Amino acid sequence: MQIIYFNKITSTQDYALELINNNNIQEDMLIIASIQTEGRGRLKQRKWSSEYGNFHGSFVINIEKLEVNINNISILNTILMHSIFEFLNNILNRNLIKIKLPNDIYYNNKKLAGVLIEVIYPYAVIGIGINIYNAPLDTSTSILNIIKDNNLINVYEKLDNNYGFSKQYCNKFYTTIVNNILKYEKLY
C-alpha cells in the first residue's frame, strides 16, 4: 500500500476522488494529512474540525482486485465500522468503545472517530477521522484523553505526532480493513 502524506490539504477524501477521476491510482493507497482545511462528513455541507495531531486519512481500496462481491454500500459501511472498532479496541483494550451507526465510533459516550465512504467502482474511498491528540468538541474525546484517564502509556508507541498513527499502524489498519472485507465475502 502506498502512503501519501500532506502537511495541509483541503480534504484527503476529495484528493483521493480526484486521483480516481484522473486515473492516477496504481495500487491501494492511504492519503494522510496533518491538517484538512475542508474536511467533511457524510453530509457534505457539514465541515469538520480537522485539527493537527489527529488522524485524517482516506484509504483507496480496489474492491474489484479483492474479488469480493460487495455491491451494497451499507454492507461495506458495516464492515468498515467493525474494522475501526476492532482496530481501536486492540490499541486501547477497552470495553467502552461503541459503534454508533451509521458512521461514528464513541468511547464512553463521546465521539472518538467517524467514517465517510464513497464508491467510484472499482474503488472504495474510505475517509476516516480519529481524534488522537485533540477532542475538538465537548461531545468528543481523544485517544490522548483515554490514555491519560486510564494510564495506557504503552499506546504512545503507536502514535505519530504529525499524522496520528505511525506508518506501521497505518499498515495494520489497512490490513484489518482488507481482512474484514475478505471475511465477509467468505460468510456470504
C-alpha atoms as an extended CHARMM CRD file, in Angstrom:
* protein
*
       188  EXT
         1         1  MET       CA              0.0000000000        0.0000000000        0.0000000000  PROA      1               0.0000000000
         2         2  GLN       CA              1.2830000000        3.4160000000       -0.9620000000  PROA      2               0.0000000000
         3         3  ILE       CA              1.0590000000        6.1760000000        1.6730000000  PROA      3               0.0000000000
         4         4  ILE       CA              0.9110000000        9.8320000000        0.6080000000  PROA      4               0.0000000000
         5         5  TYR       CA              1.4770000000       12.4600000000        3.2950000000  PROA      5               0.0000000000
         6         6  PHE       CA              0.4030000000       16.0950000000        3.2920000000  PROA      6               0.0000000000
         7         7  ASN       CA              1.0530000000       18.6900000000        5.9540000000  PROA      7               0.0000000000
         8         8  LYS       CA             -2.0590000000       20.5660000000        4.8380000000  PROA      8               0.0000000000
         9         9  ILE       CA             -4.7420000000       19.7530000000        2.2720000000  PROA      9               0.0000000000
        10        10  THR       CA             -8.3230000000       20.7510000000        1.6560000000  PROA      10              0.0000000000
        11        11  SER       CA             -9.6110000000       17.1720000000        2.0470000000  PROA      11              0.0000000000
        12        12  THR       CA             -7.9440000000       13.7600000000        1.8110000000  PROA      12              0.0000000000
        13        13  GLN       CA            -11.2580000000       12.3760000000        0.5430000000  PROA      13              0.0000000000
        14        14  ASP       CA            -11.5120000000       14.9370000000       -2.2640000000  PROA      14              0.0000000000
        15        15  TYR       CA             -7.8640000000       14.3390000000       -3.2230000000  PROA      15              0.0000000000
        16        16  ALA       CA             -8.4830000000       10.5720000000       -3.4130000000  PROA      16              0.0000000000
        17        17  LEU       CA            -11.5760000000       11.0710000000       -5.5690000000  PROA      17              0.0000000000
        18        18  GLU       CA             -9.6030000000       13.3830000000       -7.8550000000  PROA      18              0.0000000000
        19        19  LEU       CA             -6.8810000000       10.7280000000       -8.2820000000  PROA      19              0.0000000000
        20        20  ILE       CA             -9.5250000000        8.1640000000       -9.2360000000  PROA      20              0.0000000000
        21        21  ASN       CA            -11.2650000000       10.5120000000      -11.6650000000  PROA      21              0.0000000000
        22        22  ASN       CA             -7.9010000000       11.2540000000      -13.3400000000  PROA      22              0.0000000000
        23        23  ASN       CA             -6.9450000000        7.5330000000      -13.4870000000  PROA      23              0.0000000000
        24        24  ASN       CA             -3.9080000000        8.1080000000      -11.2350000000  PROA      24              0.0000000000
        25        25  ILE       CA             -4.3410000000        5.1010000000       -8.9490000000  PROA      25              0.0000000000
        26        26  GLN       CA             -1.7420000000        2.3500000000       -9.3880000000  PROA      26              0.0000000000
        27        27  GLU       CA             -2.2910000000        0.4460000000       -6.1370000000  PROA      27              0.0000000000
        28        28  ASP       CA             -4.2520000000        0.6700000000       -2.9100000000  PROA      28              0.0000000000
        29        29  MET       CA             -3.2290000000        3.7690000000       -1.0340000000  PROA      29              0.0000000000
        30        30  LEU       CA             -3.7100000000        5.9020000000        2.0160000000  PROA      30              0.0000000000
        31        31  ILE       CA             -3.7380000000        9.6850000000        1.8330000000  PROA      31              0.0000000000
        32        32  ILE       CA             -2.9770000000       11.2990000000        5.2070000000  PROA      32              0.0000000000
        33        33  ALA       CA             -2.8800000000       14.9570000000        6.2120000000  PROA      33              0.0000000000
        34        34  SER       CA             -1.7800000000       16.7270000000        9.3790000000  PROA      34              0.0000000000
        35        35  ILE       CA             -4.4860000000       19.3230000000        8.7550000000  PROA      35              0.0000000000
        36        36  GLN       CA             -7.5400000000       19.3820000000        6.4850000000  PROA      36              0.0000000000
        37        37  THR       CA             -8.9930000000       22.7980000000        5.7270000000  PROA      37              0.0000000000
        38        38  GLU       CA            -12.2550000000       21.4250000000        4.2970000000  PROA      38              0.0000000000
        39        39  GLY       CA            -12.6870000000       18.0200000000        5.9040000000  PROA      39              0.0000000000
        40        40  ARG       CA            -16.2280000000       16.7650000000        5.6260000000  PROA      40              0.0000000000
        41        41  GLY       CA            -18.5600000000       14.1230000000        6.8990000000  PROA      41              0.0000000000
        42        42  ARG       CA            -21.3570000000       12.1100000000        5.4080000000  PROA      42              0.0000000000
        43        43  LEU       CA            -23.4730000000       15.2230000000        4.9000000000  PROA      43              0.0000000000
        44        44  LYS       CA            -21.3030000000       17.2300000000        2.5040000000  PROA      44              0.0000000000
        45        45  GLN       CA            -22.4710000000       20.6130000000        3.7260000000  PROA      45              0.0000000000
        46        46  ARG       CA            -21.1170000000       19.8910000000        7.2240000000  PROA      46              0.0000000000
        47        47  LYS       CA            -17.4500000000       20.7720000000        7.5970000000  PROA      47              0.0000000000
        48        48  TRP       CA            -15.4650000000       19.0320000000       10.3070000000  PROA      48              0.0000000000
        49        49  SER       CA            -12.7250000000       20.3040000000       12.5040000000  PROA      49              0.0000000000
        50        50  SER       CA             -9.5470000000       18.5940000000       11.3200000000  PROA      50              0.0000000000
        51        51  GLU       CA             -7.0030000000       19.6210000000       13.9070000000  PROA      51              0.0000000000
        52        52  TYR       CA             -3.2760000000       19.0000000000       13.8980000000  PROA      52              0.0000000000
        53        53  GLY       CA             -2.3410000000       15.8040000000       15.7130000000  PROA      53              0.0000000000
        54        54  ASN       CA             -5.4490000000       13.8220000000       14.8170000000  PROA      54              0.0000000000
        55        55  PHE       CA             -5.7160000000       11.1300000000       12.1290000000  PROA      55              0.0000000000
        56        56  HSD       CA             -7.2390000000       12.4160000000        8.8930000000  PROA      56              0.0000000000
        57        57  GLY       CA             -6.9390000000        9.8300000000        6.1840000000  PROA      57              0.0000000000
        58        58  SER       CA             -8.6020000000        8.2940000000        3.1710000000  PROA      58              0.0000000000
        59        59  PHE       CA             -7.9190000000        4.7130000000        2.1640000000  PROA      59              0.0000000000
        60        60  VAL       CA             -8.3960000000        3.9170000000       -1.5230000000  PROA      60              0.0000000000
        61        61  ILE       CA             -9.0750000000        0.2150000000       -1.9510000000  PROA      61              0.0000000000
        62        62  ASN       CA             -9.6820000000       -1.5480000000       -5.2500000000  PROA      62              0.0000000000
        63        63  ILE       CA            -12.5550000000       -3.7860000000       -4.2150000000  PROA      63              0.0000000000
        64        64  GLU       CA            -12.5750000000       -5.4880000000       -7.6270000000  PROA      64              0.0000000000
        65        65  LYS       CA             -8.9950000000       -6.7590000000       -7.0780000000  PROA      65              0.0000000000
        66        66  LEU       CA            -10.0760000000       -8.2260000000       -3.7420000000  PROA      66              0.0000000000
        67        67  GLU       CA            -12.5170000000      -10.3140000000       -5.7840000000  PROA      67              0.0000000000
        68        68  VAL       CA            -15.3330000000       -9.7280000000       -3.3440000000  PROA      68              0.0000000000
        69        69  ASN       CA            -18.9750000000       -9.3080000000       -4.1620000000  PROA      69              0.0000000000
        70        70  ILE       CA            -19.9080000000       -6.2930000000       -2.0770000000  PROA      70              0.0000000000
        71        71  ASN       CA            -22.3770000000       -4.2980000000       -4.1110000000  PROA      71              0.0000000000
        72        72  ASN       CA            -24.1100000000       -2.5710000000       -1.2290000000  PROA      72              0.0000000000
        73        73  ILE       CA            -22.5110000000        0.4450000000        0.4390000000  PROA      73              0.0000000000
        74        74  SER       CA            -24.4270000000       -0.2880000000        3.6700000000  PROA      74              0.0000000000
        75        75  ILE       CA            -22.7320000000       -3.6750000000        3.9430000000  PROA      75              0.0000000000
        76        76  LEU       CA            -19.3460000000       -2.1060000000        3.2350000000  PROA      76              0.0000000000
        77        77  ASN       CA            -20.0740000000        0.5570000000        5.8760000000  PROA      77              0.0000000000
        78        78  THR       CA            -20.8940000000       -2.1160000000        8.4730000000  PROA      78              0.0000000000
        79        79  ILE       CA            -17.6760000000       -3.9920000000        7.6910000000  PROA      79              0.0000000000
        80        80  LEU       CA            -15.6430000000       -0.7960000000        7.9830000000  PROA      80              0.0000000000
        81        81  MET       CA            -17.2620000000        0.2820000000       11.2430000000  PROA      81              0.0000000000
        82        82  HSD       CA            -16.4210000000       -3.1350000000       12.6530000000  PROA      82              0.0000000000
        83        83  SER       CA            -12.8380000000       -2.7980000000       11.3380000000  PROA      83              0.0000000000
        84        84  ILE       CA            -12.3380000000        0.5680000000       13.0420000000  PROA      84              0.0000000000
        85        85  PHE       CA            -13.9400000000       -0.7310000000       16.2300000000  PROA      85              0.0000000000
        86        86  GLU       CA            -11.6190000000       -3.7580000000       16.1850000000  PROA      86              0.0000000000
        87        87  PHE       CA             -8.5380000000       -1.6520000000       15.4040000000  PROA      87              0.0000000000
        88        88  LEU       CA             -9.2190000000        0.8880000000       18.1700000000  PROA      88              0.0000000000
        89        89  ASN       CA            -10.2260000000       -1.7780000000       20.6630000000  PROA      89              0.0000000000
        90        90  ASN       CA             -6.9200000000       -3.5870000000       20.0340000000  PROA      90              0.0000000000
        91        91  ILE       CA             -4.9920000000       -0.3690000000       20.6310000000  PROA      91              0.0000000000
        92        92  LEU       CA             -6.9030000000        0.7750000000       23.6840000000  PROA      92              0.0000000000
        93        93  ASN       CA             -8.0210000000       -2.6020000000       25.0370000000  PROA      93              0.0000000000
        94        94  ARG       CA            -11.1900000000       -1.0730000000       26.4020000000  PROA      94              0.0000000000
        95        95  ASN       CA            -14.7950000000       -2.2310000000       26.5080000000  PROA      95              0.0000000000
        96        96  LEU       CA            -16.1660000000        1.3280000000       26.4390000000  PROA      96              0.0000000000
        97        97  ILE       CA            -15.8090000000        1.6420000000       22.6510000000  PROA      97              0.0000000000
        98        98  LYS       CA            -19.1740000000        1.5260000000       20.8720000000  PROA      98              0.0000000000
        99        99  ILE       CA            -20.3510000000        1.8340000000       17.2850000000  PROA      99              0.0000000000
       100       100  LYS       CA            -22.9960000000        4.4790000000       16.6570000000  PROA      100             0.0000000000
       101       101  LEU       CA            -24.4560000000        3.7760000000       13.2530000000  PROA      101             0.0000000000
       102       102  PRO       CA            -24.2680000000        4.8420000000       10.5790000000  PROA      102             0.0000000000
       103       103  ASN       CA            -20.7120000000        6.1700000000       10.8170000000  PROA      103             0.0000000000
       104       104  ASP       CA            -19.3640000000        7.0490000000       14.2740000000  PROA      104             0.0000000000
       105       105  ILE       CA            -17.2760000000        5.3910000000       16.9580000000  PROA      105             0.0000000000
       106       106  TYR       CA            -17.7990000000        6.5210000000       20.5370000000  PROA      106             0.0000000000
       107       107  TYR       CA            -15.7800000000        5.9760000000       23.6850000000  PROA      107             0.0000000000
       108       108  ASN       CA            -17.6410000000        6.3750000000       26.9650000000  PROA      108             0.0000000000
       109       109  ASN       CA            -20.4630000000        8.2500000000       25.1670000000  PROA      109             0.0000000000
       110       110  LYS       CA            -18.1140000000       10.7480000000       23.4420000000  PROA      110             0.0000000000
       111       111  LYS       CA            -17.2480000000       10.7260000000       19.7450000000  PROA      111             0.0000000000
       112       112  LEU       CA            -13.8050000000        9.3130000000       19.0080000000  PROA      112             0.0000000000
       113       113  ALA       CA            -13.9590000000        8.6200000000       15.2600000000  PROA      113             0.0000000000
       114       114  GLY       CA            -16.0330000000        8.9730000000       12.1240000000  PROA      114             0.0000000000
       115       115  VAL       CA            -16.1610000000        7.3820000000        8.6860000000  PROA      115             0.0000000000
       116       116  LEU       CA            -17.1330000000        8.5310000000        5.2000000000  PROA      116             0.0000000000
       117       117  ILE       CA            -17.3960000000        6.0010000000        2.3500000000  PROA      117             0.0000000000
       118       118  GLU       CA            -17.6950000000        6.9110000000       -1.3020000000  PROA      118             0.0000000000
       119       119  VAL       CA            -17.5350000000        4.4070000000       -4.1290000000  PROA      119             0.0000000000
       120       120  ILE       CA            -16.3650000000        5.0400000000       -7.6670000000  PROA      120             0.0000000000
       121       121  TYR       CA            -16.2450000000        1.4860000000       -8.9160000000  PROA      121             0.0000000000
       122       122  PRO       CA            -13.9300000000       -0.3610000000       -8.7060000000  PROA      122             0.0000000000
       123       123  TYR       CA            -12.6310000000        1.8000000000       -5.8470000000  PROA      123             0.0000000000
       124       124  ALA       CA            -13.9450000000        2.3970000000       -2.3730000000  PROA      124             0.0000000000
       125       125  VAL       CA            -12.6700000000        5.6040000000       -0.7980000000  PROA      125             0.0000000000
       126       126  ILE       CA            -12.8250000000        5.2600000000        2.9530000000  PROA      126             0.0000000000
       127       127  GLY       CA            -12.3600000000        8.5300000000        4.7890000000  PROA      127             0.0000000000
       128       128  ILE       CA            -11.5680000000        8.1240000000        8.4600000000  PROA      128             0.0000000000
       129       129  GLY       CA            -11.0960000000       10.7370000000       11.1460000000  PROA      129             0.0000000000
       130       130  ILE       CA             -9.8470000000        9.6970000000       14.5790000000  PROA      130             0.0000000000
       131       131  ASN       CA             -9.2530000000       12.0920000000       17.4410000000  PROA      131             0.0000000000
       132       132  ILE       CA             -5.7220000000       11.2470000000       18.5510000000  PROA      132             0.0000000000
       133       133  TYR       CA             -4.3710000000       14.2730000000       20.4310000000  PROA      133             0.0000000000
       134       134  ASN       CA             -7.3260000000       16.6630000000       20.3160000000  PROA      134             0.0000000000
       135       135  ALA       CA            -11.0230000000       16.4540000000       21.0260000000  PROA      135             0.0000000000
       136       136  PRO       CA            -12.4440000000       19.3740000000       19.0280000000  PROA      136             0.0000000000
       137       137  LEU       CA            -15.8520000000       19.4190000000       20.7490000000  PROA      137             0.0000000000
       138       138  ASP       CA            -17.1470000000       18.9670000000       24.2920000000  PROA      138             0.0000000000
       139       139  THR       CA            -19.0760000000       15.9720000000       22.9700000000  PROA      139             0.0000000000
       140       140  SER       CA            -15.9030000000       14.2500000000       21.7210000000  PROA      140             0.0000000000
       141       141  THR       CA            -12.8310000000       12.6170000000       23.2150000000  PROA      141             0.0000000000
       142       142  SER       CA             -9.3540000000       11.6720000000       22.0040000000  PROA      142             0.0000000000
       143       143  ILE       CA             -7.0040000000        8.7440000000       22.3510000000  PROA      143             0.0000000000
       144       144  LEU       CA             -4.7240000000       11.0130000000       24.4160000000  PROA      144             0.0000000000
       145       145  ASN       CA             -7.5700000000       11.6710000000       26.8900000000  PROA      145             0.0000000000
       146       146  ILE       CA             -8.2460000000        7.9430000000       27.1090000000  PROA      146             0.0000000000
       147       147  ILE       CA             -4.5330000000        7.2420000000       27.6950000000  PROA      147             0.0000000000
       148       148  LYS       CA             -4.3680000000        9.8470000000       30.4780000000  PROA      148             0.0000000000
       149       149  ASP       CA             -7.5770000000        8.6690000000       32.1160000000  PROA      149             0.0000000000
       150       150  ASN       CA             -6.5130000000        5.0060000000       32.0610000000  PROA      150             0.0000000000
       151       151  ASN       CA             -2.7030000000        5.2020000000       32.3730000000  PROA      151             0.0000000000
       152       152  LEU       CA             -2.1410000000        3.4970000000       28.9890000000  PROA      152             0.0000000000
       153       153  ILE       CA              1.4470000000        4.6460000000       28.4770000000  PROA      153             0.0000000000
       154       154  ASN       CA              2.2310000000        1.7850000000       26.0160000000  PROA      154             0.0000000000
       155       155  VAL       CA             -0.1690000000        3.2880000000       23.4430000000  PROA      155             0.0000000000
       156       156  TYR       CA              2.2290000000        6.2040000000       22.7530000000  PROA      156             0.0000000000
       157       157  GLU       CA              4.4930000000        3.9780000000       20.6150000000  PROA      157             0.0000000000
       158       158  LYS       CA              1.6300000000        3.5100000000       18.1610000000  PROA      158             0.0000000000
       159       159  LEU       CA              1.1740000000        7.2310000000       17.5690000000  PROA      159             0.0000000000
       160       160  ASP       CA              2.8790000000        9.8040000000       15.3860000000  PROA      160             0.0000000000
       161       161  ASN       CA              2.8810000000       13.5000000000       16.3170000000  PROA      161             0.0000000000
       162       162  ASN       CA              2.3090000000       14.6630000000       12.7350000000  PROA      162             0.0000000000
       163       163  TYR       CA             -0.1110000000       12.1700000000       11.2010000000  PROA      163             0.0000000000
       164       164  GLY       CA             -1.8530000000       10.4080000000       14.0720000000  PROA      164             0.0000000000
       165       165  PHE       CA             -0.6140000000        6.8400000000       13.6390000000  PROA      165             0.0000000000
       166       166  SER       CA              2.8610000000        5.5400000000       12.8270000000  PROA      166             0.0000000000
       167       167  LYS       CA              3.4020000000        4.0180000000        9.3590000000  PROA      167             0.0000000000
       168       168  GLN       CA              3.4210000000        0.5620000000       10.9680000000  PROA      168             0.0000000000
       169       169  TYR       CA             -0.0370000000        1.1490000000       12.4430000000  PROA      169             0.0000000000
       170       170  CYS       CA             -1.3700000000        2.6390000000        9.2000000000  PROA      170             0.0000000000
       171       171  ASN       CA             -0.4020000000       -0.6330000000        7.5180000000  PROA      171             0.0000000000
       172       172  LYS       CA             -2.0400000000       -2.6520000000       10.3260000000  PROA      172             0.0000000000
       173       173  PHE       CA             -5.1650000000       -0.5150000000        9.9490000000  PROA      173             0.0000000000
       174       174  TYR       CA             -5.2550000000       -1.2260000000        6.1950000000  PROA      174             0.0000000000
       175       175  THR       CA             -4.7490000000       -4.9650000000        6.8230000000  PROA      175             0.0000000000
       176       176  THR       CA             -7.5950000000       -5.0040000000        9.3580000000  PROA      176             0.0000000000
       177       177  ILE       CA             -9.9570000000       -3.3910000000        6.8330000000  PROA      177             0.0000000000
       178       178  VAL       CA             -8.9980000000       -5.7000000000        3.9450000000  PROA      178             0.0000000000
       179       179  ASN       CA             -9.1480000000       -8.8320000000        6.1260000000  PROA      179             0.0000000000
       180       180  ASN       CA            -12.6200000000       -7.9230000000        7.3610000000  PROA      180             0.0000000000
       181       181  ILE       CA            -13.8280000000       -7.3510000000        3.7910000000  PROA      181             0.0000000000
       182       182  LEU       CA            -12.4580000000      -10.7780000000        2.8230000000  PROA      182             0.0000000000
       183       183  LYS       CA            -14.0220000000      -12.4070000000        5.9270000000  PROA      183             0.0000000000
       184       184  TYR       CA            -17.4030000000      -11.0180000000        4.9390000000  PROA      184             0.0000000000
       185       185  GLU       CA            -17.0830000000      -12.4690000000        1.4500000000  PROA      185             0.0000000000
       186       186  LYS       CA            -16.4210000000      -15.9310000000        2.8950000000  PROA      186             0.0000000000
       187       187  LEU       CA            -19.5500000000      -15.7270000000        5.0740000000  PROA      187             0.0000000000
       188       188  TYR       CA            -21.9240000000      -14.9570000000        2.2040000000  PROA      188             0.0000000000
